[in-house]
Amino acid sequence: MKYIVALIFYSFICQVNGQSTINPEAIDIVRDRYGVPHIFAPTDAGVAYGLAWAHAEDDFKTIQQAYLAGNELLTKAIGNKGLTAEFITQFIGSKELVEKDYDDKISPEYKKVIEGYAQGLNRYAALHPNEVLVSELFPVQPKMMLRYAQLQLFISSGGDKAVGKILGDNARPKQTAPKGSNTFGFNSKKTKDGYTYLAINTHQPLDGPVSWYEAHLCSEEGTNILGTLFAGSPNILIGVNDYLGWSHTVNNPDKIDLFHLEMHPKNKLQYRVDDTYLTLEKQKAKLTFRFLGIPIRIKRSFYKSIFGPTLKNKSGYYSIRTPALFEIRALEQWWRMNKSQSFSDFYTVLKMKAIPGYNIGYADRNDTIFYISNGLIPKRAPGYDWKNTVPGNTRKTLWEESYAVDELPQVIQPESGYFYNANHSPFLSSASKDNPNIAAYSKDMGFEEFDNNRSFRLKELIDQYDSLDFNDFKRIKYDNRYPTPFRFTYMDINAITTLDPAQYPEVKVLLERIQQWDRFTHSNSMGAGTFAIFYYQSIKYARQLPGDKIFPKTYLLKALQDAKAYMLKHFKTLDVTLGDFQKLVRGEKEMGIWGMPDVLTAMYGTSYKDGKIRITAGETYIGLIKFTPDGPEIESVISYGSSDRPNSPHYNDQMEMYANKQTKRMSIDKDTVYAEAISIYHPN
């Protein structure tokens, strides 16, 4: 009876939406030995349906949490922790923007894709009602998916930090280690076999809404791509198809501005713009605060000016403006990147200018490699300090345009035969003769101009080879050594190498061990273990540093003393390896793991138990691609497994491979996938 009711519900929601019902019998979900879903269907809409079903089988909870966050429902699932997301999505007006632009700006072809995804997700919810977190979320509509995407892209543009800056009255942000990713590529000028290589090496949270899910999507409408996506995405975000592949790393040009409004001395909510006064549009975010389990409806005022959504603090009214506030087509741009068949196709898709940020590293079967620091960066009027708050009393600061794609820093077919990026300066992306000229770009664009540990080490490794093979390529990717000197962008601890251990007998053992350490972050290294504990103790002092970020001797000694006390308290010895201290954990599996913050194999941890830390972010999905005349050769691995369900055999079945720096061979050849399948079924 429950099954019949579910089918009636599913049919009803499709009719209400005016959507043609997709036939699940025409869709195959093919699971390989690691549980990775390969989705085959006649249409892209059918593939999206199958993806929604397969991903829901593996992690329905996180998909729901993502959509709840973008649709003002998250507090119903996680309580007061969801208030920030619910406020921001109302503050940025995502519902109004999607309603305004959906019909005209989302193509008919892509509407079919997101409708197909919604149908698959809704059917899964109908047949698994006990897994539904919040009933009001269903039936999920395509517009709800776009609202969540816009929320995420506003946050990735720095929007949440801007909101926090206003509400915190310009409170200094805490100093923390930045997360990042690596990508690099080589063409035949650099490879011994003449093939083209691409490294997809992302550093993301290992769990949650922005952790990666691996899938292969194949339709009869020109889609055939393997890669990864976030929970709730109807298509691949980074990956490889028959012709080309790409990866992203986070970049940080200046994509967002704060405007201080000049208010009328007497008339409330009026603000001056040049010679006239305009009136702020007052709005209220409707939020639900829960106290002792009792829901309490509250309202939080915010405003809109011609500059953007606006908040008030004790020093005045401030507006936020970023191109992400005006764009809903990012998911469609990624989908069109999925379907590109040449560099020309791919570059044309980039000109949609719908994805507001992220570096792109690209390679293809025609031996083309390409890097761009992509983003929607405002074309700002000169003469203002755009790194700080600018006046909101003149239309001179009211920018309307962003830079064209060909006006951004990029490298196409470098003479050196390689590109690389590790969240550092786009002006250091290849050999010096191939790098973009920093002088050609306005300082107001705010591009990074620094190296970090990973970027310096990556360049150092690449330059060791006049030419290299695929094993060399892998060795570069899996390198876990810090360069000399350290190049942390958020603190300078290099003075630790000059302290005389004999003068500090209390920490002599630790100091000598760090100074004699080879800087490799192997799990069995005692030097790495000592440095890791010192590093995490030093972070609290990094937050107190002056602008030059240089650790004085006093801070170094305090961090060393704290590290010693920590080791004796939790481990009863000073002989602690990195693997003793940091663990990769899922379910009942716990293993010591290599890597540390800002090495190429980056690892970031939080408190776990018994003095140990648990890795929560860093190396996640790894994809290593070689383009050959017979098609792409693909190797991949993910930190845990393909499923987030503890009862699944694929909950943590890739952990050993991951910890041993091994990969699995993947294929996008249909015959191969079916021949090696462990299970084949329809999404019903």
Helices and strands as residue ranges (DSSP letters): H 2-16, G 24-26, E 28-31, E 37-41, H 44-70, H 75-78, G 79-82, H 83-91, H 94-105, H 108-127, G 129-131, G 135-137, H 142-156, H 159-167, E 182-186, E 196-205, E 213-219, E 224-229, E 238-241, E 244-249, E 257-260, E 262-263, E 270-273, E 276-279, E 281-291, E 294-304, E 309-313, E 316-321, G 323-326, H 330-338, H 343-350, E 359-364, E 369-373, E 390-391, G 395-397, G 405-407, E 410-412, E 418-421, G 432-434, G 438-440, G 443-445, H 453-462, H 470-477, G 494-497, G 501-503, G 505-507, H 508-516, H 526-542, H 553-571, H 578-581, E 582-586, E 589-592, E 603-607, E 613-628, E 631-637, H 655-659, E 664-666, H 670-675, E 679-681
